[in-house]
Amino acid sequence: MVLIYVTTSNEEEAIKIGDLVVKERLAACSNVISNMKSTYWWEGNLENDNEAILILKTLEKKC
């Protein structure tokens, strides 16, 4: 099994992607963790944002 870690802009986006990936049977399961605090560089500026984590559980052969 492989876990794929994805950050999304919000919970709604994470759920939408997770639903699609599971529906297409590219992953067996998706998990969403809301309200993650992220700090990162973007276009020369230090940014702080709220994001959501999407974790997909799949098989290596499907990656």
PQR file with spaces between the fields and no chain letter, atoms N, CA, C, O and H, PARSE charges and radii, in Angstrom:
ATOM       1  N    MET     1       0.831   -1.168    0.000 -0.4000 1.5000
ATOM       2  CA   MET     1       0.000    0.000    0.000 -0.0000 2.0000
ATOM       3  C    MET     1       0.882    1.241    0.000  0.5500 1.7000
ATOM       4  O    MET     1       1.984    1.241    0.550 -0.5500 1.4000
ATOM       5  N    VAL     2       0.378    2.289   -0.625 -0.4000 1.5000
ATOM       6  CA   VAL     2       1.060    3.575   -0.714 -0.0000 2.0000
ATOM       7  C    VAL     2       0.129    4.646   -0.166  0.5500 1.7000
ATOM       8  O    VAL     2      -1.072    4.628   -0.437 -0.5500 1.4000
ATOM       9  H    VAL     2      -0.516    2.289   -1.071  0.4000 1.0000
ATOM      10  N    LEU     3       0.681    5.576    0.601 -0.4000 1.5000
ATOM      11  CA   LEU     3      -0.074    6.751    1.051 -0.0000 2.0000
ATOM      12  C    LEU     3       0.400    7.949    0.256  0.5500 1.7000
ATOM      13  O    LEU     3       1.601    8.187    0.130 -0.5500 1.4000
ATOM      14  H    LEU     3       1.656    5.591    0.821  0.4000 1.0000
ATOM      15  N    ILE     4      -0.537    8.694   -0.274 -0.4000 1.5000
ATOM      16  CA   ILE     4      -0.224    9.901   -1.030 -0.0000 2.0000
ATOM      17  C    ILE     4      -0.741   11.089   -0.229  0.5500 1.7000
ATOM      18  O    ILE     4      -1.926   11.163    0.095 -0.5500 1.4000
ATOM      19  H    ILE     4      -1.513    8.500   -0.171  0.4000 1.0000
ATOM      20  N    TYR     5       0.156   12.014    0.085 -0.4000 1.5000
ATOM      21  CA   TYR     5      -0.140   13.192    0.896 -0.0000 2.0000
ATOM      22  C    TYR     5      -0.311   14.385   -0.035  0.5500 1.7000
ATOM      23  O    TYR     5       0.583   14.700   -0.820 -0.5500 1.4000
ATOM      24  H    TYR     5       1.119   11.954   -0.178  0.4000 1.0000
ATOM      25  N    VAL     6      -1.458   15.043    0.055 -0.4000 1.5000
ATOM      26  CA   VAL     6      -1.766   16.164   -0.828 -0.0000 2.0000
ATOM      27  C    VAL     6      -2.265   17.328    0.026  0.5500 1.7000
ATOM      28  O    VAL     6      -3.093   17.127    0.914 -0.5500 1.4000
ATOM      29  H    VAL     6      -2.184   14.787    0.693  0.4000 1.0000
ATOM      30  N    THR     7      -1.777   18.530   -0.227 -0.4000 1.5000
ATOM      31  CA   THR     7      -2.360   19.702    0.423 -0.0000 2.0000
ATOM      32  C    THR     7      -3.306   20.375   -0.570  0.5500 1.7000
ATOM      33  O    THR     7      -3.021   20.462   -1.764 -0.5500 1.4000
ATOM      34  H    THR     7      -1.104   18.694   -0.949  0.4000 1.0000
ATOM      35  N    THR     8      -4.424   20.841   -0.051 -0.4000 1.5000
ATOM      36  CA   THR     8      -5.431   21.519   -0.868 -0.0000 2.0000
ATOM      37  C    THR     8      -5.773   22.856   -0.221  0.5500 1.7000
ATOM      38  O    THR     8      -5.441   23.098    0.939 -0.5500 1.4000
ATOM      39  H    THR     8      -4.656   20.771    0.919  0.4000 1.0000
ATOM      40  N    SER     9      -6.428   23.708   -0.970 -0.4000 1.5000
ATOM      41  CA   SER     9      -6.705   25.048   -0.451 -0.0000 2.0000
ATOM      42  C    SER     9      -7.765   25.069    0.645  0.5500 1.7000
ATOM      43  O    SER     9      -7.808   25.995    1.455 -0.5500 1.4000
ATOM      44  H    SER     9      -6.698   23.512   -1.913  0.4000 1.0000
ATOM      45  N    ASN    10      -8.634   24.031    0.670 -0.4000 1.5000
ATOM      46  CA   ASN    10      -9.659   23.981    1.713 -0.0000 2.0000
ATOM      47  C    ASN    10     -10.286   22.581    1.768  0.5500 1.7000
ATOM      48  O    ASN    10     -10.001   21.728    0.928 -0.5500 1.4000
ATOM      49  H    ASN    10      -8.599   23.278    0.012  0.4000 1.0000
ATOM      50  N    GLU    11     -11.135   22.365    2.760 -0.4000 1.5000
ATOM      51  CA   GLU    11     -11.770   21.061    2.956 -0.0000 2.0000
ATOM      52  C    GLU    11     -12.637   20.658    1.757  0.5500 1.7000
ATOM      53  O    GLU    11     -12.626   19.500    1.341 -0.5500 1.4000
ATOM      54  H    GLU    11     -11.367   23.058    3.442  0.4000 1.0000
ATOM      55  N    GLU    12     -13.371   21.601    1.218 -0.4000 1.5000
ATOM      56  CA   GLU    12     -14.255   21.311    0.082 -0.0000 2.0000
ATOM      57  C    GLU    12     -13.466   20.769   -1.111  0.5500 1.7000
ATOM      58  O    GLU    12     -13.884   19.804   -1.750 -0.5500 1.4000
ATOM      59  H    GLU    12     -13.379   22.542    1.556  0.4000 1.0000
ATOM      60  N    GLU    13     -12.334   21.387   -1.406 -0.4000 1.5000
ATOM      61  CA   GLU    13     -11.500   20.928   -2.512 -0.0000 2.0000
ATOM      62  C    GLU    13     -10.946   19.532   -2.236  0.5500 1.7000
ATOM      63  O    GLU    13     -10.917   18.690   -3.133 -0.5500 1.4000
ATOM      64  H    GLU    13     -11.994   22.172   -0.887  0.4000 1.0000
ATOM      65  N    ALA    14     -10.508   19.281   -1.003 -0.4000 1.5000
ATOM      66  CA   ALA    14      -9.968   17.971   -0.641 -0.0000 2.0000
ATOM      67  C    ALA    14     -11.024   16.879   -0.794  0.5500 1.7000
ATOM      68  O    ALA    14     -10.738   15.802   -1.316 -0.5500 1.4000
ATOM      69  H    ALA    14     -10.532   19.965   -0.274  0.4000 1.0000
ATOM      70  N    ILE    15     -12.240   17.158   -0.338 -0.4000 1.5000
ATOM      71  CA   ILE    15     -13.328   16.176   -0.456 -0.0000 2.0000
ATOM      72  C    ILE    15     -13.654   15.918   -1.921  0.5500 1.7000
ATOM      73  O    ILE    15     -13.857   14.771   -2.319 -0.5500 1.4000
ATOM      74  H    ILE    15     -12.472   18.033    0.086  0.4000 1.0000
ATOM      75  N    LYS    16     -13.706   16.961   -2.714 -0.4000 1.5000
ATOM      76  CA   LYS    16     -14.021   16.817   -4.140 -0.0000 2.0000
ATOM      77  C    LYS    16     -12.983   15.937   -4.842  0.5500 1.7000
ATOM      78  O    LYS    16     -13.344   15.037   -5.600 -0.5500 1.4000
ATOM      79  H    LYS    16     -13.541   17.893   -2.391  0.4000 1.0000
ATOM      80  N    ILE    17     -11.710   16.192   -4.594 -0.4000 1.5000
ATOM      81  CA   ILE    17     -10.648   15.390   -5.206 -0.0000 2.0000
ATOM      82  C    ILE    17     -10.701   13.958   -4.678  0.5500 1.7000
ATOM      83  O    ILE    17     -10.621   13.005   -5.454 -0.5500 1.4000
ATOM      84  H    ILE    17     -11.416   16.924   -3.978  0.4000 1.0000
ATOM      85  N    GLY    18     -10.834   13.806   -3.366 -0.4000 1.5000
ATOM      86  CA   GLY    18     -10.888   12.468   -2.758 -0.0000 2.0000
ATOM      87  C    GLY    18     -12.042   11.648   -3.300  0.5500 1.7000
ATOM      88  O    GLY    18     -11.866   10.472   -3.619 -0.5500 1.4000
ATOM      89  H    GLY    18     -10.899   14.580   -2.736  0.4000 1.0000
ATOM      90  N    ASP    19     -13.223   12.249   -3.409 -0.4000 1.5000
ATOM      91  CA   ASP    19     -14.388   11.540   -3.952 -0.0000 2.0000
ATOM      92  C    ASP    19     -14.127   11.070   -5.377  0.5500 1.7000
ATOM      93  O    ASP    19     -14.445    9.933   -5.727 -0.5500 1.4000
ATOM      94  H    ASP    19     -13.365   13.204   -3.150  0.4000 1.0000
ATOM      95  N    LEU    20     -13.552   11.934   -6.194 -0.4000 1.5000
ATOM      96  CA   LEU    20     -13.283   11.584   -7.590 -0.0000 2.0000
ATOM      97  C    LEU    20     -12.273   10.448   -7.706  0.5500 1.7000
ATOM      98  O    LEU    20     -12.468    9.514   -8.484 -0.5500 1.4000
ATOM      99  H    LEU    20     -13.293   12.858   -5.910  0.4000 1.0000
ATOM     100  N    VAL    21     -11.206   10.529   -6.941 -0.4000 1.5000
ATOM     101  CA   VAL    21     -10.153    9.505   -7.007 -0.0000 2.0000
ATOM     102  C    VAL    21     -10.684    8.146   -6.547  0.5500 1.7000
ATOM     103  O    VAL    21     -10.373    7.123   -7.158 -0.5500 1.4000
ATOM     104  H    VAL    21     -11.048   11.288   -6.309  0.4000 1.0000
ATOM     105  N    VAL    22     -11.477    8.128   -5.482 -0.4000 1.5000
ATOM     106  CA   VAL    22     -12.049    6.867   -5.003 -0.0000 2.0000
ATOM     107  C    VAL    22     -13.099    6.354   -5.986  0.5500 1.7000
ATOM     108  O    VAL    22     -13.145    5.156   -6.267 -0.5500 1.4000
ATOM     109  H    VAL    22     -11.730    8.958   -4.986  0.4000 1.0000
ATOM     110  N    LYS    23     -13.942    7.244   -6.511 -0.4000 1.5000
ATOM     111  CA   LYS    23     -14.967    6.849   -7.483 -0.0000 2.0000
ATOM     112  C    LYS    23     -14.342    6.198   -8.708  0.5500 1.7000
ATOM     113  O    LYS    23     -14.879    5.227   -9.240 -0.5500 1.4000
ATOM     114  H    LYS    23     -13.905    8.217   -6.282  0.4000 1.0000
ATOM     115  N    GLU    24     -13.211    6.728   -9.158 -0.4000 1.5000
ATOM     116  CA   GLU    24     -12.512    6.184  -10.323 -0.0000 2.0000
ATOM     117  C    GLU    24     -11.656    4.959   -9.971  0.5500 1.7000
ATOM     118  O    GLU    24     -10.983    4.392  -10.832 -0.5500 1.4000
ATOM     119  H    GLU    24     -12.774    7.517   -8.726  0.4000 1.0000
ATOM     120  N    ARG    25     -11.693    4.565   -8.705 -0.4000 1.5000
ATOM     121  CA   ARG    25     -10.955    3.403   -8.195 -0.0000 2.0000
ATOM     122  C    ARG    25      -9.431    3.524   -8.349  0.5500 1.7000
ATOM     123  O    ARG    25      -8.716    2.534   -8.504 -0.5500 1.4000
ATOM     124  H    ARG    25     -12.240    5.026   -8.006  0.4000 1.0000
ATOM     125  N    LEU    26      -8.973    4.766   -8.298 -0.4000 1.5000
ATOM     126  CA   LEU    26      -7.540    5.011   -8.297 -0.0000 2.0000
ATOM     127  C    LEU    26      -6.975    4.908   -6.888  0.5500 1.7000
ATOM     128  O    LEU    26      -5.771    4.731   -6.700 -0.5500 1.4000
ATOM     129  H    LEU    26      -9.554    5.570   -8.172  0.4000 1.0000
ATOM     130  N    ALA    27      -7.857    5.022   -5.903 -0.4000 1.5000
ATOM     131  CA   ALA    27      -7.493    4.843   -4.496 -0.0000 2.0000
ATOM     132  C    ALA    27      -8.635    4.113   -3.805  0.5500 1.7000
ATOM     133  O    ALA    27      -9.795    4.235   -4.199 -0.5500 1.4000
ATOM     134  H    ALA    27      -8.835    5.166   -6.055  0.4000 1.0000
ATOM     135  N    ALA    28      -8.297    3.362   -2.782 -0.4000 1.5000
ATOM     136  CA   ALA    28      -9.309    2.629   -2.025 -0.0000 2.0000
ATOM     137  C    ALA    28     -10.000    3.517   -0.996  0.5500 1.7000
ATOM     138  O    ALA    28     -11.135    3.256   -0.598 -0.5500 1.4000
ATOM     139  H    ALA    28      -7.355    3.262   -2.462  0.4000 1.0000
ATOM     140  N    CYS    29      -9.299    4.572   -0.570 -0.4000 1.5000
ATOM     141  CA   CYS    29      -9.813    5.390    0.521 -0.0000 2.0000
ATOM     142  C    CYS    29      -9.189    6.778    0.453  0.5500 1.7000
ATOM     143  O    CYS    29      -8.056    6.944    0.003 -0.5500 1.4000
ATOM     144  H    CYS    29      -8.377    4.784   -0.894  0.4000 1.0000
ATOM     145  N    SER    30      -9.944    7.763    0.904 -0.4000 1.5000
ATOM     146  CA   SER    30      -9.382    9.103    1.070 -0.0000 2.0000
ATOM     147  C    SER    30      -9.726    9.608    2.466  0.5500 1.7000
ATOM     148  O    SER    30     -10.806    9.332    2.990 -0.5500 1.4000
ATOM     149  H    SER    30     -10.865    7.628    1.270  0.4000 1.0000
ATOM     150  N    ASN    31      -8.804   10.343    3.055 -0.4000 1.5000
ATOM     151  CA   ASN    31      -9.010   10.956    4.365 -0.0000 2.0000
ATOM     152  C    ASN    31      -8.729   12.440    4.243  0.5500 1.7000
ATOM     153  O    ASN    31      -7.778   12.845    3.575 -0.5500 1.4000
ATOM     154  H    ASN    31      -7.928   10.567    2.629  0.4000 1.0000
ATOM     155  N    VAL    32      -9.558   13.255    4.890 -0.4000 1.5000
ATOM     156  CA   VAL    32      -9.388   14.713    4.864 -0.0000 2.0000
ATOM     157  C    VAL    32      -9.175   15.206    6.290  0.5500 1.7000
ATOM     158  O    VAL    32      -9.929   14.867    7.201 -0.5500 1.4000
ATOM     159  H    VAL    32     -10.331   12.926    5.434  0.4000 1.0000
ATOM     160  N    ILE    33      -8.144   16.004    6.460 -0.4000 1.5000
ATOM     161  CA   ILE    33      -7.859   16.663    7.736 -0.0000 2.0000
ATOM     162  C    ILE    33      -7.943   18.161    7.472  0.5500 1.7000
ATOM     163  O    ILE    33      -7.182   18.700    6.669 -0.5500 1.4000
ATOM     164  H    ILE    33      -7.532   16.280    5.720  0.4000 1.0000
ATOM     165  N    SER    34      -8.861   18.821    8.144 -0.4000 1.5000
ATOM     166  CA   SER    34      -9.113   20.249    7.904 -0.0000 2.0000
ATOM     167  C    SER    34      -8.259   21.135    8.795  0.5500 1.7000
ATOM     168  O    SER    34      -7.687   20.689    9.790 -0.5500 1.4000
ATOM     169  H    SER    34      -9.479   18.383    8.797  0.4000 1.0000
ATOM     170  N    ASN    35      -8.191   22.396    8.409 -0.4000 1.5000
ATOM     171  CA   ASN    35      -7.591   23.463    9.213 -0.0000 2.0000
ATOM     172  C    ASN    35      -6.118   23.273    9.530  0.5500 1.7000
ATOM     173  O    ASN    35      -5.680   23.550   10.647 -0.5500 1.4000
ATOM     174  H    ASN    35      -8.656   22.758    7.601  0.4000 1.0000
ATOM     175  N    MET    36      -5.359   22.807    8.563 -0.4000 1.5000
ATOM     176  CA   MET    36      -3.916   22.732    8.718 -0.0000 2.0000
ATOM     177  C    MET    36      -3.341   24.133    8.527  0.5500 1.7000
ATOM     178  O    MET    36      -3.778   24.862    7.636 -0.5500 1.4000
ATOM     179  H    MET    36      -5.715   22.582    7.656  0.4000 1.0000
ATOM     180  N    LYS    37      -2.399   24.506    9.327 -0.4000 1.5000
ATOM     181  CA   LYS    37      -1.721   25.794    9.198 -0.0000 2.0000
ATOM     182  C    LYS    37      -0.430   25.573    8.408  0.5500 1.7000
ATOM     183  O    LYS    37       0.410   24.764    8.802 -0.5500 1.4000
ATOM     184  H    LYS    37      -2.045   23.914   10.051  0.4000 1.0000
ATOM     185  N    SER    38      -0.274   26.282    7.311 -0.4000 1.5000
ATOM     186  CA   SER    38       0.897   26.130    6.456 -0.0000 2.0000
ATOM     187  C    SER    38       1.686   27.428    6.381  0.5500 1.7000
ATOM     188  O    SER    38       1.113   28.516    6.331 -0.5500 1.4000
ATOM     189  H    SER    38      -0.956   26.939    6.990  0.4000 1.0000
ATOM     190  N    THR    39       3.002   27.299    6.373 -0.4000 1.5000
ATOM     191  CA   THR    39       3.912   28.412    6.152 -0.0000 2.0000
ATOM     192  C    THR    39       4.816   28.027    5.000  0.5500 1.7000
ATOM     193  O    THR    39       5.418   26.953    5.009 -0.5500 1.4000
ATOM     194  H    THR    39       3.467   26.415    6.413  0.4000 1.0000
ATOM     195  N    TYR    40       4.914   28.905    4.001 -0.4000 1.5000
ATOM     196  CA   TYR    40       5.697   28.577    2.807 -0.0000 2.0000
ATOM     197  C    TYR    40       6.081   29.862    2.072  0.5500 1.7000
ATOM     198  O    TYR    40       5.491   30.922    2.282 -0.5500 1.4000
ATOM     199  H    TYR    40       4.424   29.777    3.994  0.4000 1.0000
ATOM     200  N    TRP    41       7.082   29.734    1.211 -0.4000 1.5000
ATOM     201  CA   TRP    41       7.485   30.842    0.352 -0.0000 2.0000
ATOM     202  C    TRP    41       6.672   30.807   -0.920  0.5500 1.7000
ATOM     203  O    TRP    41       6.524   29.748   -1.531 -0.5500 1.4000
ATOM     204  H    TRP    41       7.561   28.873    1.041  0.4000 1.0000
ATOM     205  N    TRP    42       6.135   31.959   -1.338 -0.4000 1.5000
ATOM     206  CA   TRP    42       5.403   32.056   -2.592 -0.0000 2.0000
ATOM     207  C    TRP    42       5.739   33.396   -3.241  0.5500 1.7000
ATOM     208  O    TRP    42       5.465   34.460   -2.686 -0.5500 1.4000
ATOM     209  H    TRP    42       6.255   32.819   -0.842  0.4000 1.0000
ATOM     210  N    GLU    43       6.332   33.319   -4.415 -0.4000 1.5000
ATOM     211  CA   GLU    43       6.695   34.509   -5.181 -0.0000 2.0000
ATOM     212  C    GLU    43       7.474   35.514   -4.331  0.5500 1.7000
ATOM     213  O    GLU    43       7.201   36.714   -4.356 -0.5500 1.4000
ATOM     214  H    GLU    43       6.554   32.455   -4.866  0.4000 1.0000
ATOM     215  N    GLY    44       8.453   34.997   -3.576 -0.4000 1.5000
ATOM     216  CA   GLY    44       9.336   35.842   -2.786 -0.0000 2.0000
ATOM     217  C    GLY    44       8.784   36.307   -1.457  0.5500 1.7000
ATOM     218  O    GLY    44       9.454   37.050   -0.739 -0.5500 1.4000
ATOM     219  H    GLY    44       8.675   34.022   -3.556  0.4000 1.0000
ATOM     220  N    ASN    45       7.575   35.886   -1.114 -0.4000 1.5000
ATOM     221  CA   ASN    45       6.965   36.293    0.156 -0.0000 2.0000
ATOM     222  C    ASN    45       6.715   35.085    1.041  0.5500 1.7000
ATOM     223  O    ASN    45       6.377   34.005    0.555 -0.5500 1.4000
ATOM     224  H    ASN    45       7.031   35.283   -1.698  0.4000 1.0000
ATOM     225  N    LEU    46       6.881   35.273    2.333 -0.4000 1.5000
ATOM     226  CA   LEU    46       6.558   34.231    3.296 -0.0000 2.0000
ATOM     227  C    LEU    46       5.058   34.286    3.563  0.5500 1.7000
ATOM     228  O    LEU    46       4.539   35.303    4.023 -0.5500 1.4000
ATOM     229  H    LEU    46       7.156   36.150    2.728  0.4000 1.0000
ATOM     230  N    GLU    47       4.370   33.194    3.276 -0.4000 1.5000
ATOM     231  CA   GLU    47       2.917   33.128    3.389 -0.0000 2.0000
ATOM     232  C    GLU    47       2.497   32.216    4.540  0.5500 1.7000
ATOM     233  O    GLU    47       3.192   31.251    4.857 -0.5500 1.4000
ATOM     234  H    GLU    47       4.792   32.368    2.902  0.4000 1.0000
ATOM     235  N    ASN    48       1.367   32.521    5.159 -0.4000 1.5000
ATOM     236  CA   ASN    48       0.729   31.691    6.170 -0.0000 2.0000
ATOM     237  C    ASN    48      -0.718   31.500    5.746  0.5500 1.7000
ATOM     238  O    ASN    48      -1.445   32.475    5.558 -0.5500 1.4000
ATOM     239  H    ASN    48       0.803   33.305    4.901  0.4000 1.0000
ATOM     240  N    ASP    49      -1.139   30.256    5.596 -0.4000 1.5000
ATOM     241  CA   ASP    49      -2.495   29.962    5.133 -0.0000 2.0000
ATOM     242  C    ASP    49      -3.083   28.781    5.876  0.5500 1.7000
ATOM     243  O    ASP    49      -2.372   27.971    6.471 -0.5500 1.4000
ATOM     244  H    ASP    49      -0.548   29.464    5.749  0.4000 1.0000
ATOM     245  N    ASN    50      -4.400   28.709    5.822 -0.4000 1.5000
ATOM     246  CA   ASN    50      -5.109   27.510    6.250 -0.0000 2.0000
ATOM     247  C    ASN    50      -5.283   26.629    5.017  0.5500 1.7000
ATOM     248  O    ASN    50      -5.672   27.119    3.956 -0.5500 1.4000
ATOM     249  H    ASN    50      -4.977   29.367    5.338  0.4000 1.0000
ATOM     250  N    GLU    51      -5.006   25.362    5.145 -0.4000 1.5000
ATOM     251  CA   GLU    51      -5.184   24.411    4.058 -0.0000 2.0000
ATOM     252  C    GLU    51      -5.830   23.158    4.630  0.5500 1.7000
ATOM     253  O    GLU    51      -6.062   23.066    5.835 -0.5500 1.4000
ATOM     254  H    GLU    51      -4.690   24.964    6.006  0.4000 1.0000
ATOM     255  N    ALA    52      -6.115   22.212    3.776 -0.4000 1.5000
ATOM     256  CA   ALA    52      -6.610   20.907    4.206 -0.0000 2.0000
ATOM     257  C    ALA    52      -5.661   19.843    3.662  0.5500 1.7000
ATOM     258  O    ALA    52      -5.078   19.998    2.589 -0.5500 1.4000
ATOM     259  H    ALA    52      -5.927   22.287    2.797  0.4000 1.0000
ATOM     260  N    ILE    53      -5.520   18.779    4.412 -0.4000 1.5000
ATOM     261  CA   ILE    53      -4.688   17.653    3.997 -0.0000 2.0000
ATOM     262  C    ILE    53      -5.604   16.579    3.420  0.5500 1.7000
ATOM     263  O    ILE    53      -6.638   16.251    4.001 -0.5500 1.4000
ATOM     264  H    ILE    53      -5.993   18.653    5.284  0.4000 1.0000
ATOM     265  N    LEU    54      -5.213   16.041    2.278 -0.4000 1.5000
ATOM     266  CA   LEU    54      -5.891   14.903    1.675 -0.0000 2.0000
ATOM     267  C    LEU    54      -4.899   13.755    1.648  0.5500 1.7000
ATOM     268  O    LEU    54      -3.816   13.876    1.076 -0.5500 1.4000
ATOM     269  H    LEU    54      -4.372   16.308    1.806  0.4000 1.0000
ATOM     270  N    ILE    55      -5.268   12.643    2.265 -0.4000 1.5000
ATOM     271  CA   ILE    55      -4.434   11.441    2.242 -0.0000 2.0000
ATOM     272  C    ILE    55      -5.178   10.387    1.439  0.5500 1.7000
ATOM     273  O    ILE    55      -6.330   10.062    1.727 -0.5500 1.4000
ATOM     274  H    ILE    55      -6.148   12.545    2.730  0.4000 1.0000
ATOM     275  N    LEU    56      -4.497    9.856    0.424 -0.4000 1.5000
ATOM     276  CA   LEU    56      -5.068    8.813   -0.420 -0.0000 2.0000
ATOM     277  C    LEU    56      -4.340    7.509   -0.161  0.5500 1.7000
ATOM     278  O    LEU    56      -3.112    7.477   -0.089 -0.5500 1.4000
ATOM     279  H    LEU    56      -3.561   10.120    0.191  0.4000 1.0000
ATOM     280  N    LYS    57      -5.100    6.434   -0.021 -0.4000 1.5000
ATOM     281  CA   LYS    57      -4.534    5.100    0.189 -0.0000 2.0000
ATOM     282  C    LYS    57      -4.757    4.304   -1.091  0.5500 1.7000
ATOM     283  O    LYS    57      -5.892    4.118   -1.530 -0.5500 1.4000
ATOM     284  H    LYS    57      -6.098    6.460   -0.079  0.4000 1.0000
ATOM     285  N    THR    58      -3.661    3.837   -1.682 -0.4000 1.5000
ATOM     286  CA   THR    58      -3.758    3.115   -2.939 -0.0000 2.0000
ATOM     287  C    THR    58      -2.650    2.069   -3.042  0.5500 1.7000
ATOM     288  O    THR    58      -1.853    1.905   -2.118 -0.5500 1.4000
ATOM     289  H    THR    58      -2.739    3.988   -1.325  0.4000 1.0000
ATOM     290  N    LEU    59      -2.608    1.382   -4.146 -0.4000 1.5000
ATOM     291  CA   LEU    59      -1.565    0.422   -4.422 -0.0000 2.0000
ATOM     292  C    LEU    59      -0.486    1.063   -5.280  0.5500 1.7000
ATOM     293  O    LEU    59      -0.791    1.922   -6.108 -0.5500 1.4000
ATOM     294  H    LEU    59      -3.255    1.515   -4.896  0.4000 1.0000
ATOM     295  N    GLU    60       0.755    0.669   -5.102 -0.4000 1.5000
ATOM     296  CA   GLU    60       1.856    1.252   -5.844 -0.0000 2.0000
ATOM     297  C    GLU    60       1.627    1.155   -7.363  0.5500 1.7000
ATOM     298  O    GLU    60       1.978    2.081   -8.095 -0.5500 1.4000
ATOM     299  H    GLU    60       1.002   -0.029   -4.430  0.4000 1.0000
ATOM     300  N    LYS    61       1.058    0.077   -7.831 -0.4000 1.5000
ATOM     301  CA   LYS    61       0.851   -0.101   -9.269 -0.0000 2.0000
ATOM     302  C    LYS    61      -0.145    0.904   -9.851  0.5500 1.7000
ATOM     303  O    LYS    61      -0.210    1.070  -11.069 -0.5500 1.4000
ATOM     304  H    LYS    61       0.773   -0.675   -7.237  0.4000 1.0000
ATOM     305  N    LYS    62      -0.921    1.577   -8.995 -0.4000 1.5000
ATOM     306  CA   LYS    62      -1.903    2.559   -9.469 -0.0000 2.0000
ATOM     307  C    LYS    62      -1.335    3.971   -9.475  0.5500 1.7000
ATOM     308  O    LYS    62      -2.015    4.907   -9.896 -0.5500 1.4000
ATOM     309  H    LYS    62      -0.868    1.442   -8.005  0.4000 1.0000
ATOM     310  N    CYS    63      -0.105    4.138   -9.018 -0.4000 1.5000
ATOM     311  CA   CYS    63       0.523    5.476   -8.966 -0.0000 2.0000
ATOM     312  C    CYS    63       1.077    5.876  -10.307  0.5500 1.7000
ATOM     313  O    CYS    63       1.636    6.964  -10.444 -0.5500 1.4000
ATOM     314  H    CYS    63       0.447    3.378   -8.676  0.4000 1.0000
